[in-house]
Amino acid sequence: MRRTTKAGVILGLGMLLSAPSANLGQAPERTPVVKTPRFAFYSDFDTNLNDALIAAGVARKDGKPELFHSGAEVSCYGKLPQSARAAWDGAVGYYAEIISPADWSDRQQYLLRVQLAGFDEELKEAGARQFVEIAGSFRAAATPAYKECRWAAQDEKNRRWIEELKPRLAADEQRIAGRLEQLYQKRWNGLPIPVDIVETVNWSGANSILRGPAGGHLLISNSYQGPAALEVVFHEASHVLMDRSDPLRQALDRAASAVDFRLPGDLWHVVLFYTTGEAVRRILDDGGKSEYTPMVYAIFDRGTWVGYRKALESTWRPYIDGERTLSEASASLIEALRKPEEPEPDNGQPKPLPRPR
């Protein structure tokens, strides 16, 4: 475990702030690797560097192996000038103390994300601009090590991921996007949605932010492979269709209010997982592709949200099948959650295994 003292961080900050600082508050012009009708995919140096520093900061705080001090890059890192190594370690120390402990949706990481994506309108306050400039100084100091020992391989991996996804989008993007408009009862806007591909993201491997009045930004790990990569892009994009004031969320709220039921805080996200996953699965199956199991079933199998599974399959699947309206499905789902079925009595006989999907 490597430790950086506060004195070391302060010394590093002095060195960093003496480095060139032009345009620290502005992201350079970004060029997408691939652009489709609904998405613009990027392999962006600064966004990937930010992702790497966040992950290294988390590892340092947890006393776990971190980038450049373990793994394939150790040899390259050891050959760098001491100044470059000290600058990287100082930047990781800053991230470990200030940025990495925050959640991805907290102010620290959010401000860096919108600045790197070029959403300058989100940085109106002087304090926000100062924060991103300081963080930008640390990234500038970390740049030589990252560029020399990591970026080429990372960029290649990102671009390969995007290129592998490209034919899947060419075949199915239009059908999936159209089907999701029907299910969420909202039209896409703010297109194309920017999608940054990086190594880690966070524990989830993907997340999204919304931008009013339209659109959003997706951050996705290149760890997703095959059809799951297609689903995760549309899963994160579906957040644009299911904000608090959008039809599906409103239908759930109205159904719950009608029976004085307090909605579980995670229900809307489970419904989003199920709805988008089923839409993707069915279109892939219709296209004659290999049978695909949506991501939500892996979550159920881990024991998370498993209590929602039966209710969704009995009440929400008919909506996806076109057999119920959105309001009918919402009311049925709320009723199923209010009055869960009694467990079957245990008569000592083994229960049949569930049929595989």
RAVENFEN-V37774 format. One record per pair of residues at least 4 apart in sequence whose ideal C-beta (glycine too) atoms are under 8 Angstrom apart, sorted by the first residue. I is the first residue (numbers start at 1). J is the second residue. Records with the same first field share a line. If there is no record, write none. Layout:
BEGIN
I = J + J
END
This chain:
BEGIN
1 = 60 + 63 + 64
2 = 60 + 66 + 69 + 89
3 = 60
4 = 8 + 9 + 60 + 89 + 90 + 92 + 93 + 96
5 = 9
6 = 10
7 = 11
8 = 12 + 89 + 90 + 93
9 = 13 + 90 + 93 + 94 + 97
10 = 14
11 = 15 + 90
12 = 16 + 86 + 87 + 89 + 90 + 91 + 93 + 94 + 138 + 141
13 = 17 + 90 + 94 + 134 + 137 + 138
14 = 18
15 = 19 + 86 + 87 + 90 + 141
16 = 87 + 90 + 91 + 137 + 138 + 140 + 141
17 = 21 + 137
19 = 137 + 140 + 141
20 = 140
21 = 133 + 136 + 137 + 140
23 = 28
24 = 132 + 133 + 136 + 137 + 140
25 = 115 + 120 + 123 + 129 + 132 + 133 + 136
26 = 115 + 118 + 120
27 = 46 + 115 + 116 + 117 + 118
28 = 46
30 = 42 + 44 + 117 + 118 + 194
31 = 42
32 = 40 + 41 + 42 + 194
33 = 41 + 42 + 43 + 158 + 159 + 162 + 163
34 = 39 + 40 + 41 + 162 + 163 + 165 + 166
35 = 39 + 40 + 41 + 192
36 = 40 + 169 + 170 + 173 + 192
37 = 173 + 174 + 177 + 191 + 192
38 = 173 + 177 + 188 + 191 + 192 + 193 + 237
39 = 169 + 173 + 192 + 193 + 194 + 195 + 218 + 233 + 237
40 = 192 + 193 + 194 + 195
41 = 162 + 165 + 195 + 197
42 = 47 + 194 + 195 + 196 + 197
43 = 48 + 154 + 155 + 158 + 159 + 162 + 196 + 197
44 = 48 + 116 + 196
45 = 49 + 147 + 151 + 155
46 = 50 + 116 + 139
47 = 51 + 116 + 117 + 196 + 198 + 219
48 = 52 + 151 + 154 + 155 + 158 + 198 + 199
49 = 53 + 139 + 142 + 143 + 146 + 151
50 = 54 + 112 + 113 + 116 + 139
51 = 55 + 198 + 199 + 200 + 201 + 219
52 = 56 + 67 + 146 + 150 + 154 + 199 + 200
53 = 57 + 91 + 92 + 95 + 99 + 100 + 138 + 139 + 142
54 = 58 + 95 + 99 + 100 + 109 + 200 + 202
55 = 59 + 66 + 67 + 100 + 199 + 200
56 = 60 + 66 + 67 + 68 + 92 + 95 + 96 + 100
57 = 61 + 92 + 94 + 95 + 96 + 97 + 99 + 100 + 101
58 = 62 + 64 + 96 + 100
59 = 64 + 65 + 66 + 67
60 = 64 + 66 + 92 + 93 + 96 + 100
61 = 96 + 100 + 101
65 = 69 + 70 + 71
66 = 70 + 92
67 = 71 + 73 + 150
68 = 73 + 74 + 77 + 88 + 145 + 149 + 150
69 = 74 + 77
70 = 74
73 = 77 + 149 + 150
74 = 78
75 = 79
76 = 80 + 148 + 149
77 = 85 + 88 + 145 + 149
80 = 84 + 85 + 144 + 145 + 148 + 149
81 = 85
82 = 86
83 = 87
84 = 88 + 144 + 145 + 148
85 = 89 + 145
86 = 90
87 = 91 + 141 + 142 + 144 + 145
88 = 92 + 141 + 142 + 144 + 145 + 146
89 = 93
90 = 94 + 138 + 141
91 = 95 + 138 + 139 + 141 + 142
92 = 96 + 142
93 = 97
94 = 98 + 99 + 135 + 138
95 = 99 + 100 + 138
96 = 100 + 101
97 = 101
98 = 108 + 135
99 = 108 + 109 + 112 + 135
102 = 106 + 107 + 108 + 109
103 = 109
104 = 109 + 110 + 113 + 201 + 202 + 207 + 219
105 = 109 + 110 + 207 + 209
106 = 110
107 = 111
108 = 112 + 131
109 = 113
110 = 114 + 209
111 = 115 + 122 + 123 + 128 + 131 + 132
112 = 116 + 132 + 135
113 = 117 + 209 + 217 + 219
114 = 119 + 122 + 123 + 209 + 217
115 = 119 + 120 + 122 + 123 + 132 + 136
116 = 196
117 = 194 + 196 + 217
119 = 123 + 211 + 217
122 = 128
123 = 128 + 129 + 132
124 = 128
125 = 129
126 = 130
127 = 131
128 = 132
129 = 133
130 = 134
131 = 135
132 = 136
133 = 137
134 = 138
135 = 139
136 = 140
137 = 141
138 = 142
139 = 143
142 = 146
143 = 147
144 = 148
145 = 149 + 150
146 = 150 + 151
147 = 151
150 = 154
151 = 155
152 = 156
153 = 157
154 = 158 + 199
155 = 159
156 = 160
157 = 161 + 199 + 222
158 = 162 + 197 + 198 + 222
159 = 163
160 = 164
161 = 165 + 197 + 222 + 229
162 = 166 + 197
164 = 168 + 229
165 = 169 + 229 + 230 + 233
166 = 170
167 = 171
168 = 172 + 227 + 229 + 230
169 = 173 + 230 + 233
171 = 287
172 = 176 + 230 + 280 + 283 + 284 + 287
173 = 177
174 = 178
175 = 179 + 283
176 = 180 + 230 + 234 + 279 + 280 + 283
177 = 181 + 188 + 234
178 = 182
179 = 183 + 279 + 282 + 283
180 = 184 + 234 + 237 + 238 + 241 + 275 + 276 + 279
181 = 185 + 186 + 187 + 188 + 241
183 = 248 + 275 + 279 + 319 + 320
184 = 238 + 241 + 242 + 246 + 247 + 248 + 275
185 = 246 + 247 + 248 + 326
186 = 241 + 242 + 246 + 247 + 248
188 = 240 + 241
189 = 214 + 215 + 240
190 = 211 + 214 + 215 + 216 + 240
191 = 215
193 = 215 + 216 + 217 + 218 + 237 + 240
194 = 217 + 218
195 = 217 + 218 + 219 + 220 + 233 + 236
196 = 217 + 218 + 219 + 220
197 = 220 + 221 + 222
198 = 219 + 220 + 221 + 222
199 = 221 + 222 + 223
200 = 205 + 221
201 = 205 + 206 + 207 + 219 + 220 + 221
202 = 207
205 = 220 + 221 + 223 + 224 + 232
206 = 218 + 219 + 220 + 221 + 224 + 232 + 235 + 236
207 = 218 + 219 + 236
208 = 216 + 217 + 218 + 219 + 236 + 237 + 239 + 240
209 = 216 + 217
210 = 215 + 216 + 239 + 240 + 243
211 = 215 + 216 + 217
215 = 240
216 = 237 + 239 + 240
218 = 233 + 236 + 237
220 = 224 + 232 + 233 + 236
224 = 228 + 229 + 232
225 = 229
227 = 231 + 280 + 284 + 289 + 290 + 292
228 = 232 + 295
229 = 233
230 = 234 + 280 + 284
231 = 235 + 276 + 277 + 280 + 292 + 294 + 295
232 = 236 + 295
233 = 237
234 = 238 + 276 + 279 + 280
235 = 272 + 273 + 276 + 277 + 295
237 = 241
238 = 242 + 272 + 275 + 276
239 = 243 + 272
241 = 246 + 248
242 = 246 + 248 + 249 + 268 + 272
243 = 249
244 = 249
245 = 249 + 250
246 = 250
247 = 251 + 326
248 = 252 + 268 + 271 + 275 + 326
249 = 253 + 268
250 = 254
251 = 255 + 326 + 327 + 329 + 330
252 = 256 + 263 + 267 + 268 + 271 + 330 + 333 + 334
253 = 257 + 263
254 = 258 + 327 + 330
255 = 259 + 261 + 327 + 330 + 331 + 333 + 334
256 = 261 + 262 + 263 + 334
257 = 261
258 = 331
259 = 334 + 335 + 338
261 = 334 + 337 + 338
263 = 267 + 268 + 334
264 = 337
266 = 270 + 305
267 = 271 + 308 + 337
268 = 272
269 = 273
270 = 274 + 296 + 305 + 308 + 312
271 = 275 + 312 + 316 + 333
272 = 276
273 = 277 + 294 + 295 + 296 + 299
274 = 278 + 294 + 296 + 312 + 316
275 = 279 + 316 + 320
276 = 280 + 294
277 = 281 + 294 + 295 + 296 + 297
278 = 282 + 294 + 317 + 320
279 = 283 + 320
280 = 284 + 292 + 294
281 = 285 + 292 + 293 + 294
282 = 286 + 320
283 = 287
284 = 289 + 290 + 292
285 = 289 + 291 + 292
291 = 357
293 = 297 + 298 + 357
295 = 299
296 = 300 + 305
297 = 301 + 357
298 = 302
299 = 304 + 305
300 = 304 + 305 + 306 + 309
305 = 309
307 = 311 + 340
308 = 312 + 337
309 = 313
310 = 314 + 336 + 341
311 = 315 + 316 + 333 + 336 + 337 + 340
312 = 316 + 317 + 333
313 = 317
314 = 332 + 336
315 = 319 + 329 + 332 + 333 + 335 + 336
316 = 320 + 329 + 333
317 = 321
318 = 323 + 324 + 329 + 332
319 = 323 + 324 + 325 + 326 + 328 + 329
324 = 328 + 329 + 332
325 = 329
326 = 330
327 = 331
328 = 332
329 = 333
330 = 334
331 = 335
332 = 336
333 = 337
334 = 338
335 = 339
336 = 340
344 = 351
END
